[in-house]
Amino acid sequence: MTSATNQSDETTVLVVDDEQDIADLYSTWLKESYAVRTAYGAGEALEKADEAVDVVLLDRQMPEMTGDEVLERVRERELNCRVVMVTAVDPDFDIVDMPFDDYLTKPVMLDELRDAVERMRTREGYDEKMQDFFALSAKKATLEAQKDPVELRNNEEYERLDEQVEELREEADDTVAEIGETDDFEAIFQEFPGGA
């Protein structure tokens, strides 16, 4: 088990998946670059989630407690970490109200996993409004990749999400100017060139 050191630049990633082979694979991929903790279920995840954890990679389908419930518990504790759902569950409109930061659908490749962790690291420096903006934009992009335009237009949750993204986009203009065009910024705005 890799323990966090006092180096301020070290990022601690908690990998949570009840399929041990997958959890071990993700951990192996990441441990060269980050301090990695591995949990093979919800209970272990909640034991290992503490203030030292920066990014949680969280499976949704687990037997003792779902990833959705683990996510709620982590947020209740007010841990200052980013959470990426890494799951075989195709996203539906229920994700709109879930407090995660990004959503990856399995199978996930090495580059996707590393890129997700790097995006989360970049966001650490953003204020709360910008973090909300990027999290909501990720949900919007996830749903747009999964659903057809008619489904999206006819769904109240998506409509509400779209409005929230636009509100935050306007409010965040000043912050965006300060951040400059980071990869994260460019990726989000490529997804929504006109904010539609």
ABEGO torsion letter per residue (X at the ends): XBBBBABAABBBBBBBBABAAAAAAAAAAAAAABBBBBBAEAAAAAAABBAABABBBBBABBAABBAAAAAAAAAAAGBBBBBBBBBABBBBAAAAABBBABBBBOBBBAAAAAAAAAAAAAAAABBAAAAAAAAAAAAAAAAAAABBAAAAAABAAAAAAAAAAAAAAAAAAAAAAAAEBBAAAAAAAAABAAGX
